[in-house]
Amino acid sequence: MESTALGHVGWSLLAMVIALFPPSPQVDCAAGGPCLPGGLSWTVSADTLQRELPRARDEAVELARAERFAEALPRLRELHRRHPEDRQTLVDLIAVLQWAGEDGEALARARELPPGDLPPYALEALGRAARNVGDPDGATHFYRLALEGAPDRTEAAIGLGYALLEGGSPDGALTVIRTFLDRAPRDPALLLAGAGIHRARGEPLEALRLLNQLRRVGADDGEEVRLRALIAADLGAPFQAVEILREDPGLFSPEEAASLLAERAAMAAQWTRVPPRSHERRFEAADRALALLETALSELGELDAFATRRLRFDRVLALRERSRMEEVVEAVEELQREGVELPAYVWQAHGDALLVLGRPSRARESFDRAVAEWPDNTELRISRFHALLEEGDFREALASIDALVEELPAWRQPDGVMEPQANPERLEAEIAAALGRAFTGQLAAAQERLTPLVERAPLNSALRQELAAVYLWRGWSRRALQEYELIVAVDPEHLGARVGLGTALLALDRTPEGDSVARGLGEAFPDSEAVRRLRREAAAARGWWLSGEAEQGRSTGGPLGTRESRHVVRLASPLILDGHTRLSLGLQRADARIAGDLPSHDRVGAGLLHARPSLGLNLQVTADRRDLERVGARAEVELRPNDGHRLWFSGDSHSLDVPLQAVLQEIEGWRITAGTERRWSESRRVLLEASWMEMSDGNRREGLYLAGEQRLLTHPAWEISGLLEGFGSRNSREGAPYFNPAWNLSPTGSLLIDWILLRRIDGNFTQRLTLGGGGEWQDGFDARPLALVRYEHRWTRRPGFSLRYGLQWATPSFDGIDEERTAGFLAVDWRVR
């Protein structure tokens, strides 16, 4: 009963459908057409199709407008499949495909219709699709077709402008936009497009003019805010751009946001090289830059590999300016391991860090790579010159800096300036060339180069500082101090001059003042290598002081004996009291094997050392180690009225100059000396010393010593000096049981040949060969020849350490008999920090 009722309802509904859509007589059921039950066939009439298809199509388009593409596209594709002959369905499908980002399919579907059959909005969609797939020429074609059909269509004009711009025709793009702006000067879309095209053409000010005009017409568009931020970054104001970004980050793509952060960090890195307002705040810019770089790197991530690399490069620069040199090296080596090709400025920073860390050979390699890419960079080439100096390649270093000086013009005329101006890069190169001479021992040549520069620019602190440094190296500490004080008076924040001031004070034995300067700079500039070096020098100047000499010799006989030795050791305490005085302990011993006996001097002493700029004192109470009741005294006074003169006086109640042959006879004596030295520079000096000794056997010995030394040749790797000496003495006693001629005279001449095997800021290693000869004139005997060969190593390590050791061979003559003497020697001077 129930199934019968349902059957009646079904047939009733079928009858209604047939009434609405009458069967089509031309459809043959047997041919496979749509058939109704019972063998009937039907189809939708054309009139019904014209009513229902547009409605379905419009519904799909409305879904697309609501960005419900997942629903709209299947409907439009199905409608097009069922009705391929319907042109509007295909047009709407093309447009919606482009809206949904299916640009490739949209362009493919467009091939099913001739472009001329498409309405402007569809052609605009195809233009956008072509731009999205990187086909600006195709986009230009579609937009031109749209404008042919609708010449006043703004959307097509804007699209054409961008397509022409992307296709390499910025002038054509601007022409299109300007044409439409002339018609509609207040159109927001055109103003935005014009601003974008002007920005792309590198005309940010014109772009801003249009954006300001857009703002005056009252348009409130996020695109205007976005474009304004990008233009701010273009104009070198990435900090302002990031502020805009932070206010509304949704306006920017992830790539744009990351790019702005990168630009801000890069700008901060560049600002690290600008001189700070005060030395106390010198690291603020670097710290800020490093923080911004870390933020940008974390936010950039993998969005832009190029921008990420650039930020890592900028981080290297910021680390260098922060004086974190080890981290600079680590960062660059990490980039190298990743196979990243490094730009010249990163290689330069790498070289700078290695040079500070004391690795000049590797620094030079980095500078070489940078110079190959950036040969016109004066600062870079000067850095390479310093690396060559530190590496010890003096010939190449000086040749390179001299070539740079010749290349750079002394004057240059910047654009817009009427009068030529002095070239600061030329001056920097000239200063470097002068200091190169100073570093390689050519101090006179360095002074000759710097003096005229200072005369031309007397208020240039950098020039005066370098000249003061040369004065200091030449031994003119007072003269250097005057220069440093003048610089600091004019520029109290000049770090180099303040370091030099401290160094000069220490050299003049004004240790408390020099130490005060070093401490103050150490607190303010703990990361400065120059300051750290000064602090080490100050610590050495005020600390323990150990010095000693030892010599062991063998002779063929005579007054010297067959074997002999001499030892002098002194240990001084750190500075006490007023900062100029030390306690001291000393040991002096000399012995010789003479006729089977071993006579000796063996004395210890304790006392005070006192040093001031113009005065030096050494006062000691001495005693014989074998008999402490044999007490004596020793005193030395030194006067230093200026940089070039020195006078001294000394007295010793138990002199070690009493011959050991006399000691064998229990003879002793006291001795006084007086001397003076005139020192013009490191290249020339003359010394004169007179002595008087009274011995217990009644003999009086008077002596006179004269010496003059002159530098003959100076080369970066070697130096040759000449030394002329003359010694004469006379004795009052005849027939003494020791070598005691009535008078004798010994003039000699020597060549001092120094090979500098290692020359560093913190020390040197030199080999010296001395070749000497002369004659011995003695009362009652014919003149005899004298010869001397001496070879030694000299090490200096700053601050406060020097070491000498070597061998010598000589042919002294006594009473007309030639002897031979061979000896080894060692001398050390160590200021213990």
CORJODA-V100446 format. One record per backbone hydrogen bond with DSSP energy under -0.5 kcal/mol. CO is the residue of the C=O (numbers start at 1). NH is the residue of the N-H. E is the energy in kcal/mol with one decimal. If there is no record, write none. Layout:
co->CO nh->NH e->E
co->CO nh->NH e->E
This chain:
co->1 nh->5 e->-1.5
co->2 nh->6 e->-2.0
co->3 nh->7 e->-2.2
co->4 nh->8 e->-1.9
co->5 nh->9 e->-1.8
co->6 nh->10 e->-2.5
co->7 nh->11 e->-2.5
co->8 nh->12 e->-1.6
co->9 nh->13 e->-2.0
co->10 nh->14 e->-2.3
co->11 nh->15 e->-2.0
co->12 nh->16 e->-1.5
co->13 nh->17 e->-2.0
co->14 nh->18 e->-2.6
co->15 nh->19 e->-1.9
co->16 nh->20 e->-2.1
co->17 nh->21 e->-3.3
co->22 nh->43 e->-0.5
co->23 nh->25 e->-0.6
co->24 nh->27 e->-1.3
co->26 nh->28 e->-0.5
co->27 nh->29 e->-0.7
co->28 nh->31 e->-0.8
co->28 nh->33 e->-1.5
co->29 nh->32 e->-1.2
co->34 nh->42 e->-1.5
co->36 nh->39 e->-1.4
co->36 nh->40 e->-0.5
co->40 nh->36 e->-7.1
co->45 nh->49 e->-2.2
co->46 nh->50 e->-2.2
co->47 nh->51 e->-1.1
co->48 nh->51 e->-0.5
co->48 nh->52 e->-2.6
co->49 nh->53 e->-2.4
co->51 nh->55 e->-0.8
co->52 nh->56 e->-2.3
co->53 nh->57 e->-2.7
co->54 nh->58 e->-2.9
co->55 nh->59 e->-2.2
co->56 nh->60 e->-1.9
co->57 nh->61 e->-2.3
co->58 nh->62 e->-2.6
co->59 nh->63 e->-1.9
co->60 nh->64 e->-1.9
co->61 nh->65 e->-2.5
co->62 nh->66 e->-1.5
co->63 nh->68 e->-2.9
co->64 nh->67 e->-2.3
co->67 nh->69 e->-0.9
co->68 nh->71 e->-1.2
co->68 nh->72 e->-2.2
co->69 nh->73 e->-2.4
co->71 nh->75 e->-1.1
co->72 nh->76 e->-2.3
co->73 nh->77 e->-2.8
co->74 nh->78 e->-2.2
co->75 nh->79 e->-2.7
co->76 nh->80 e->-2.5
co->77 nh->81 e->-2.2
co->78 nh->82 e->-2.4
co->79 nh->83 e->-2.4
co->81 nh->84 e->-0.5
co->83 nh->86 e->-2.2
co->85 nh->87 e->-0.9
co->86 nh->90 e->-1.4
co->87 nh->91 e->-2.3
co->88 nh->92 e->-2.9
co->89 nh->93 e->-2.4
co->90 nh->94 e->-2.4
co->91 nh->95 e->-2.2
co->92 nh->96 e->-2.7
co->93 nh->97 e->-2.5
co->94 nh->98 e->-1.8
co->95 nh->99 e->-2.2
co->96 nh->100 e->-2.3
co->97 nh->102 e->-2.6
co->98 nh->101 e->-1.4
co->101 nh->103 e->-1.6
co->102 nh->106 e->-2.2
co->103 nh->107 e->-2.3
co->104 nh->108 e->-2.0
co->105 nh->109 e->-3.0
co->106 nh->110 e->-1.8
co->107 nh->111 e->-0.6
co->108 nh->111 e->-1.0
co->109 nh->112 e->-2.1
co->110 nh->113 e->-1.6
co->114 nh->117 e->-2.4
co->115 nh->118 e->-1.8
co->119 nh->123 e->-2.2
co->120 nh->124 e->-2.7
co->121 nh->125 e->-1.9
co->122 nh->126 e->-2.5
co->123 nh->127 e->-2.3
co->124 nh->128 e->-2.5
co->125 nh->129 e->-2.4
co->126 nh->130 e->-2.6
co->127 nh->131 e->-2.2
co->128 nh->132 e->-2.4
co->129 nh->133 e->-1.7
co->130 nh->135 e->-3.1
co->131 nh->134 e->-1.3
co->135 nh->139 e->-2.2
co->136 nh->140 e->-2.7
co->137 nh->141 e->-1.9
co->138 nh->142 e->-2.2
co->139 nh->143 e->-2.7
co->140 nh->144 e->-2.2
co->141 nh->145 e->-2.0
co->142 nh->146 e->-2.2
co->143 nh->147 e->-2.3
co->144 nh->148 e->-2.0
co->145 nh->149 e->-1.7
co->146 nh->150 e->-2.1
co->150 nh->153 e->-2.1
co->152 nh->154 e->-0.8
co->153 nh->157 e->-1.7
co->154 nh->158 e->-2.7
co->155 nh->159 e->-2.4
co->156 nh->160 e->-2.6
co->157 nh->161 e->-2.4
co->158 nh->162 e->-2.2
co->159 nh->163 e->-2.4
co->160 nh->164 e->-2.6
co->161 nh->165 e->-2.1
co->162 nh->166 e->-2.8
co->163 nh->167 e->-1.6
co->164 nh->169 e->-3.0
co->165 nh->168 e->-1.5
co->169 nh->173 e->-2.1
co->170 nh->174 e->-2.4
co->171 nh->175 e->-2.1
co->172 nh->176 e->-2.0
co->173 nh->177 e->-2.0
co->174 nh->178 e->-2.8
co->175 nh->179 e->-2.2
co->176 nh->180 e->-1.7
co->177 nh->181 e->-2.7
co->178 nh->182 e->-2.1
co->179 nh->183 e->-0.8
co->180 nh->184 e->-2.5
co->184 nh->187 e->-1.8
co->186 nh->188 e->-0.6
co->187 nh->191 e->-2.4
co->188 nh->192 e->-2.6
co->189 nh->193 e->-2.4
co->190 nh->194 e->-3.0
co->191 nh->195 e->-2.3
co->192 nh->196 e->-2.5
co->193 nh->197 e->-2.4
co->194 nh->198 e->-2.7
co->195 nh->199 e->-2.3
co->196 nh->200 e->-2.2
co->197 nh->201 e->-1.9
co->198 nh->203 e->-2.9
co->199 nh->202 e->-1.7
co->203 nh->207 e->-2.0
co->204 nh->208 e->-2.6
co->205 nh->209 e->-2.0
co->206 nh->210 e->-1.8
co->207 nh->211 e->-2.1
co->208 nh->212 e->-2.7
co->209 nh->213 e->-1.9
co->210 nh->214 e->-2.3
co->211 nh->215 e->-2.1
co->212 nh->216 e->-1.8
co->213 nh->217 e->-1.4
co->214 nh->219 e->-1.6
co->215 nh->218 e->-1.1
co->219 nh->221 e->-0.7
co->221 nh->224 e->-0.6
co->221 nh->225 e->-1.3
co->222 nh->226 e->-2.6
co->223 nh->227 e->-2.8
co->224 nh->228 e->-2.2
co->225 nh->229 e->-1.9
co->226 nh->230 e->-2.2
co->227 nh->231 e->-2.3
co->228 nh->232 e->-2.1
co->229 nh->233 e->-2.0
co->230 nh->234 e->-2.0
co->231 nh->235 e->-2.1
co->232 nh->237 e->-2.8
co->233 nh->236 e->-1.6
co->237 nh->241 e->-1.9
co->238 nh->242 e->-2.4
co->239 nh->243 e->-1.6
co->240 nh->244 e->-1.9
co->241 nh->245 e->-2.2
co->242 nh->246 e->-2.7
co->243 nh->247 e->-1.4
co->244 nh->248 e->-1.4
co->248 nh->251 e->-1.7
co->249 nh->252 e->-1.6
co->253 nh->257 e->-2.8
co->254 nh->258 e->-2.4
co->255 nh->259 e->-2.2
co->256 nh->260 e->-2.5
co->257 nh->261 e->-2.2
co->258 nh->262 e->-2.3
co->259 nh->263 e->-2.6
co->260 nh->264 e->-2.4
co->261 nh->265 e->-2.4
co->262 nh->266 e->-2.7
co->263 nh->267 e->-2.4
co->264 nh->268 e->-2.3
co->265 nh->269 e->-2.2
co->266 nh->270 e->-2.0
co->267 nh->271 e->-2.0
co->268 nh->272 e->-0.6
co->269 nh->272 e->-0.8
co->270 nh->273 e->-1.4
co->271 nh->274 e->-1.4
co->278 nh->281 e->-1.2
co->279 nh->282 e->-1.5
co->281 nh->284 e->-1.3
co->283 nh->287 e->-2.7
co->284 nh->288 e->-2.5
co->285 nh->289 e->-2.6
co->286 nh->290 e->-2.5
co->287 nh->291 e->-2.1
co->288 nh->292 e->-2.5
co->289 nh->293 e->-2.6
co->290 nh->294 e->-2.3
co->291 nh->295 e->-2.0
co->292 nh->296 e->-2.8
co->293 nh->297 e->-2.7
co->294 nh->298 e->-2.1
co->295 nh->299 e->-2.2
co->296 nh->300 e->-2.6
co->297 nh->301 e->-1.9
co->300 nh->303 e->-2.4
co->304 nh->308 e->-2.3
co->305 nh->309 e->-2.3
co->306 nh->310 e->-2.3
co->307 nh->311 e->-2.4
co->308 nh->312 e->-2.2
co->309 nh->313 e->-2.3
co->310 nh->314 e->-2.6
co->311 nh->315 e->-2.3
co->312 nh->316 e->-1.5
co->313 nh->317 e->-1.5
co->314 nh->318 e->-2.4
co->315 nh->319 e->-2.5
co->316 nh->320 e->-2.0
co->317 nh->321 e->-2.3
co->318 nh->322 e->-1.4
co->319 nh->324 e->-2.5
co->320 nh->323 e->-1.8
co->323 nh->325 e->-1.1
co->324 nh->328 e->-1.5
co->325 nh->329 e->-2.2
co->326 nh->330 e->-2.3
co->327 nh->331 e->-2.6
co->328 nh->332 e->-2.2
co->329 nh->333 e->-2.4
co->330 nh->334 e->-2.0
co->331 nh->335 e->-1.8
co->332 nh->336 e->-2.2
co->333 nh->337 e->-2.3
co->334 nh->338 e->-1.4
co->335 nh->340 e->-2.3
co->336 nh->339 e->-1.7
co->340 nh->342 e->-0.6
co->343 nh->346 e->-0.7
co->343 nh->347 e->-1.7
co->344 nh->348 e->-2.4
co->345 nh->349 e->-1.8
co->346 nh->350 e->-2.4
co->347 nh->351 e->-2.6
co->348 nh->352 e->-2.6
co->349 nh->353 e->-2.3
co->350 nh->354 e->-2.4
co->351 nh->355 e->-2.4
co->352 nh->356 e->-2.1
co->353 nh->357 e->-2.1
co->354 nh->359 e->-2.9
co->355 nh->358 e->-1.3
co->359 nh->363 e->-2.1
co->360 nh->364 e->-2.6
co->361 nh->365 e->-1.6
co->362 nh->366 e->-1.9
co->363 nh->367 e->-2.5
co->364 nh->368 e->-2.5
co->365 nh->369 e->-1.8
co->366 nh->370 e->-2.0
co->367 nh->371 e->-3.0
co->368 nh->372 e->-2.0
co->369 nh->373 e->-1.0
co->370 nh->373 e->-0.5
co->370 nh->374 e->-2.1
co->374 nh->377 e->-1.5
co->376 nh->378 e->-0.9
co->377 nh->381 e->-2.0
co->378 nh->382 e->-2.2
co->379 nh->383 e->-2.0
co->380 nh->384 e->-2.2
co->381 nh->385 e->-1.8
co->382 nh->386 e->-2.0
co->383 nh->387 e->-2.0
co->384 nh->388 e->-2.3
co->385 nh->389 e->-2.2
co->386 nh->390 e->-2.6
co->387 nh->391 e->-2.3
co->388 nh->392 e->-1.0
co->388 nh->393 e->-2.0
co->389 nh->392 e->-0.9
co->392 nh->394 e->-1.6
co->393 nh->397 e->-2.2
co->394 nh->398 e->-2.7
co->395 nh->399 e->-2.1
co->396 nh->400 e->-2.4
co->397 nh->401 e->-2.1
co->398 nh->402 e->-2.2
co->399 nh->403 e->-2.0
co->400 nh->404 e->-1.8
co->401 nh->405 e->-2.2
co->402 nh->406 e->-2.1
co->403 nh->407 e->-1.9
co->404 nh->408 e->-1.8
co->410 nh->423 e->-2.5
co->412 nh->414 e->-0.5
co->412 nh->421 e->-3.6
co->414 nh->417 e->-1.9
co->421 nh->412 e->-2.9
co->422 nh->424 e->-0.8
co->423 nh->427 e->-1.6
co->424 nh->428 e->-2.3
co->425 nh->429 e->-2.1
co->426 nh->430 e->-2.4
co->427 nh->431 e->-2.5
co->428 nh->432 e->-2.2
co->429 nh->433 e->-2.4
co->430 nh->434 e->-2.1
co->431 nh->435 e->-2.6
co->432 nh->436 e->-2.1
co->433 nh->437 e->-1.5
co->434 nh->438 e->-2.0
co->435 nh->439 e->-2.9
co->436 nh->440 e->-1.6
co->437 nh->442 e->-2.7
co->438 nh->441 e->-1.7
co->441 nh->443 e->-1.5
co->442 nh->446 e->-2.1
co->443 nh->447 e->-2.5
co->444 nh->448 e->-2.4
co->445 nh->449 e->-1.5
co->446 nh->450 e->-2.1
co->447 nh->451 e->-2.7
co->448 nh->452 e->-0.7
co->449 nh->453 e->-0.7
co->450 nh->454 e->-2.4
co->451 nh->455 e->-2.2
co->452 nh->456 e->-1.7
co->453 nh->457 e->-1.6
co->457 nh->460 e->-1.8
co->459 nh->461 e->-0.9
co->460 nh->464 e->-2.1
co->461 nh->465 e->-2.4
co->462 nh->466 e->-1.9
co->463 nh->467 e->-2.2
co->464 nh->468 e->-2.4
co->465 nh->469 e->-2.0
co->466 nh->470 e->-1.8
co->467 nh->471 e->-2.2
co->468 nh->472 e->-2.2
co->469 nh->473 e->-2.3
co->470 nh->474 e->-1.9
co->471 nh->476 e->-2.7
co->472 nh->475 e->-1.4
co->475 nh->477 e->-1.2
co->476 nh->480 e->-2.3
co->477 nh->481 e->-2.5
co->478 nh->482 e->-2.1
co->479 nh->483 e->-1.6
co->480 nh->484 e->-2.6
co->481 nh->485 e->-2.7
co->482 nh->486 e->-2.0
co->483 nh->487 e->-2.3
co->484 nh->488 e->-2.6
co->485 nh->489 e->-1.9
co->486 nh->490 e->-1.7
co->487 nh->491 e->-3.4
co->491 nh->494 e->-2.0
co->493 nh->495 e->-0.9
co->494 nh->498 e->-1.9
co->495 nh->499 e->-2.5
co->496 nh->500 e->-2.4
co->497 nh->501 e->-2.5
co->498 nh->502 e->-1.9
co->499 nh->503 e->-2.2
co->500 nh->504 e->-2.7
co->501 nh->505 e->-2.2
co->502 nh->506 e->-2.0
co->503 nh->507 e->-2.3
co->504 nh->508 e->-1.5
co->505 nh->510 e->-2.8
co->506 nh->509 e->-1.7
co->509 nh->511 e->-0.9
co->510 nh->514 e->-2.6
co->511 nh->515 e->-3.2
co->512 nh->516 e->-1.9
co->513 nh->517 e->-2.3
co->514 nh->518 e->-2.3
co->515 nh->519 e->-2.6
co->516 nh->520 e->-2.4
co->517 nh->521 e->-2.4
co->518 nh->522 e->-2.3
co->519 nh->523 e->-1.9
co->520 nh->524 e->-1.7
co->521 nh->525 e->-3.4
co->525 nh->528 e->-1.4
co->528 nh->532 e->-2.5
co->529 nh->533 e->-2.3
co->530 nh->534 e->-2.0
co->531 nh->535 e->-2.5
co->532 nh->536 e->-2.0
co->533 nh->537 e->-2.1
co->534 nh->538 e->-2.6
co->535 nh->539 e->-2.4
co->536 nh->540 e->-2.3
co->537 nh->541 e->-2.3
co->538 nh->542 e->-1.6
co->539 nh->543 e->-0.8
co->542 nh->575 e->-1.8
co->544 nh->832 e->-2.3
co->545 nh->572 e->-3.0
co->546 nh->830 e->-3.4
co->547 nh->570 e->-2.9
co->548 nh->828 e->-2.5
co->549 nh->568 e->-2.6
co->550 nh->826 e->-2.6
co->551 nh->566 e->-2.2
co->552 nh->824 e->-2.7
co->553 nh->564 e->-2.4
co->554 nh->822 e->-2.7
co->557 nh->560 e->-0.6
co->558 nh->561 e->-1.6
co->561 nh->557 e->-0.7
co->562 nh->555 e->-1.8
co->563 nh->593 e->-3.2
co->564 nh->553 e->-2.6
co->565 nh->591 e->-2.2
co->566 nh->551 e->-2.2
co->567 nh->589 e->-2.9
co->568 nh->549 e->-2.6
co->569 nh->587 e->-2.7
co->570 nh->547 e->-2.5
co->571 nh->585 e->-2.6
co->572 nh->545 e->-2.2
co->576 nh->579 e->-2.0
co->576 nh->580 e->-0.6
co->576 nh->581 e->-1.0
co->580 nh->611 e->-2.2
co->581 nh->576 e->-3.1
co->582 nh->609 e->-2.4
co->583 nh->573 e->-3.0
co->584 nh->607 e->-2.2
co->585 nh->571 e->-2.8
co->586 nh->605 e->-2.3
co->587 nh->569 e->-2.7
co->588 nh->603 e->-2.9
co->589 nh->567 e->-3.4
co->590 nh->601 e->-2.9
co->591 nh->565 e->-2.3
co->592 nh->594 e->-0.9
co->592 nh->599 e->-0.5
co->593 nh->562 e->-2.5
co->593 nh->563 e->-0.6
co->594 nh->597 e->-2.5
co->597 nh->594 e->-2.3
co->599 nh->592 e->-1.4
co->601 nh->590 e->-2.2
co->602 nh->625 e->-2.4
co->603 nh->588 e->-3.0
co->604 nh->623 e->-2.4
co->605 nh->586 e->-2.7
co->606 nh->621 e->-2.8
co->607 nh->584 e->-2.2
co->608 nh->619 e->-2.4
co->609 nh->582 e->-2.6
co->610 nh->617 e->-3.1
co->612 nh->615 e->-0.6
co->614 nh->640 e->-1.9
co->615 nh->612 e->-3.2
co->616 nh->638 e->-2.7
co->617 nh->610 e->-2.4
co->618 nh->636 e->-1.8
co->619 nh->608 e->-2.3
co->620 nh->634 e->-2.4
co->621 nh->606 e->-2.1
co->622 nh->632 e->-3.1
co->623 nh->604 e->-2.6
co->624 nh->627 e->-0.7
co->627 nh->624 e->-0.8
co->627 nh->630 e->-2.4
co->629 nh->631 e->-1.9
co->630 nh->624 e->-1.0
co->632 nh->622 e->-2.1
co->633 nh->653 e->-2.6
co->634 nh->620 e->-2.6
co->635 nh->651 e->-2.5
co->636 nh->618 e->-2.0
co->637 nh->649 e->-2.4
co->638 nh->616 e->-2.3
co->639 nh->647 e->-2.6
co->642 nh->645 e->-0.5
co->644 nh->679 e->-3.2
co->645 nh->642 e->-0.7
co->646 nh->677 e->-2.6
co->647 nh->639 e->-3.3
co->648 nh->675 e->-2.4
co->649 nh->637 e->-3.2
co->650 nh->673 e->-2.3
co->651 nh->635 e->-2.6
co->652 nh->671 e->-2.1
co->655 nh->658 e->-1.0
co->659 nh->662 e->-0.7
co->659 nh->663 e->-1.9
co->660 nh->664 e->-1.9
co->661 nh->665 e->-0.5
co->662 nh->665 e->-1.3
co->662 nh->667 e->-2.0
co->663 nh->666 e->-2.5
co->668 nh->696 e->-3.5
co->669 nh->655 e->-2.5
co->670 nh->694 e->-2.3
co->671 nh->652 e->-2.4
co->672 nh->692 e->-2.7
co->673 nh->650 e->-2.0
co->674 nh->690 e->-3.1
co->675 nh->648 e->-2.3
co->676 nh->688 e->-2.5
co->677 nh->646 e->-1.8
co->677 nh->679 e->-0.6
co->678 nh->680 e->-0.6
co->678 nh->686 e->-2.3
co->681 nh->684 e->-0.9
co->683 nh->711 e->-2.9
co->684 nh->680 e->-1.3
co->684 nh->681 e->-1.4
co->685 nh->709 e->-2.6
co->686 nh->678 e->-2.8
co->687 nh->707 e->-2.5
co->688 nh->676 e->-2.6
co->689 nh->705 e->-3.1
co->690 nh->674 e->-2.3
co->691 nh->703 e->-2.0
co->692 nh->672 e->-2.8
co->693 nh->695 e->-0.5
co->693 nh->701 e->-2.9
co->694 nh->670 e->-2.2
co->695 nh->698 e->-2.1
co->699 nh->695 e->-2.8
co->700 nh->702 e->-0.5
co->700 nh->732 e->-1.5
co->701 nh->693 e->-2.5
co->702 nh->730 e->-2.0
co->703 nh->691 e->-2.4
co->704 nh->728 e->-2.2
co->705 nh->689 e->-2.6
co->706 nh->726 e->-2.5
co->707 nh->687 e->-3.0
co->708 nh->724 e->-2.6
co->709 nh->685 e->-2.1
co->710 nh->722 e->-3.1
co->713 nh->720 e->-2.4
co->717 nh->756 e->-2.5
co->718 nh->715 e->-2.4
co->719 nh->754 e->-3.1
co->720 nh->712 e->-2.9
co->720 nh->713 e->-2.1
co->721 nh->752 e->-2.9
co->722 nh->710 e->-2.4
co->723 nh->750 e->-2.6
co->724 nh->708 e->-2.4
co->725 nh->748 e->-2.8
co->726 nh->706 e->-2.5
co->727 nh->746 e->-2.9
co->728 nh->704 e->-2.6
co->729 nh->744 e->-1.8
co->730 nh->702 e->-2.4
co->736 nh->738 e->-0.6
co->742 nh->731 e->-1.3
co->743 nh->779 e->-2.3
co->744 nh->729 e->-1.9
co->745 nh->777 e->-3.3
co->746 nh->727 e->-1.2
co->747 nh->775 e->-2.0
co->748 nh->725 e->-2.6
co->749 nh->773 e->-2.3
co->750 nh->723 e->-2.6
co->750 nh->752 e->-0.5
co->751 nh->753 e->-0.7
co->751 nh->771 e->-2.1
co->752 nh->721 e->-2.4
co->752 nh->754 e->-0.6
co->753 nh->769 e->-2.6
co->754 nh->719 e->-2.1
co->754 nh->756 e->-0.6
co->755 nh->757 e->-1.0
co->755 nh->767 e->-2.6
co->758 nh->765 e->-2.6
co->760 nh->763 e->-1.2
co->762 nh->798 e->-2.7
co->763 nh->760 e->-2.7
co->764 nh->796 e->-2.3
co->765 nh->757 e->-1.7
co->765 nh->758 e->-1.8
co->766 nh->794 e->-2.9
co->767 nh->755 e->-2.9
co->768 nh->792 e->-2.4
co->769 nh->753 e->-2.7
co->769 nh->771 e->-0.5
co->770 nh->772 e->-0.5
co->770 nh->790 e->-2.3
co->771 nh->751 e->-2.4
co->772 nh->788 e->-2.4
co->773 nh->749 e->-2.6
co->774 nh->786 e->-2.3
co->776 nh->784 e->-2.1
co->777 nh->745 e->-3.1
co->778 nh->781 e->-2.3
co->781 nh->778 e->-0.6
co->784 nh->776 e->-2.8
co->786 nh->774 e->-2.0
co->787 nh->811 e->-1.8
co->788 nh->772 e->-3.0
co->789 nh->809 e->-2.9
co->790 nh->770 e->-3.2
co->791 nh->807 e->-2.3
co->792 nh->768 e->-2.7
co->793 nh->805 e->-1.6
co->794 nh->766 e->-2.6
co->795 nh->803 e->-2.7
co->796 nh->764 e->-1.1
co->797 nh->801 e->-1.1
co->800 nh->831 e->-3.8
co->801 nh->797 e->-3.0
co->802 nh->829 e->-2.2
co->803 nh->795 e->-3.1
co->804 nh->827 e->-2.9
co->805 nh->793 e->-2.7
co->806 nh->825 e->-2.2
co->807 nh->791 e->-2.8
co->808 nh->823 e->-2.2
co->809 nh->789 e->-2.7
co->810 nh->821 e->-2.6
co->812 nh->819 e->-3.1
co->814 nh->817 e->-1.9
co->817 nh->814 e->-2.3
co->820 nh->556 e->-1.6
co->821 nh->810 e->-2.4
co->822 nh->554 e->-3.1
co->823 nh->808 e->-2.3
co->824 nh->552 e->-2.6
co->825 nh->806 e->-1.8
co->826 nh->550 e->-2.8
co->827 nh->804 e->-2.9
co->828 nh->548 e->-2.4
co->829 nh->802 e->-2.1
co->830 nh->546 e->-3.2
co->830 nh->832 e->-0.8
co->831 nh->833 e->-0.5
co->832 nh->544 e->-0.8
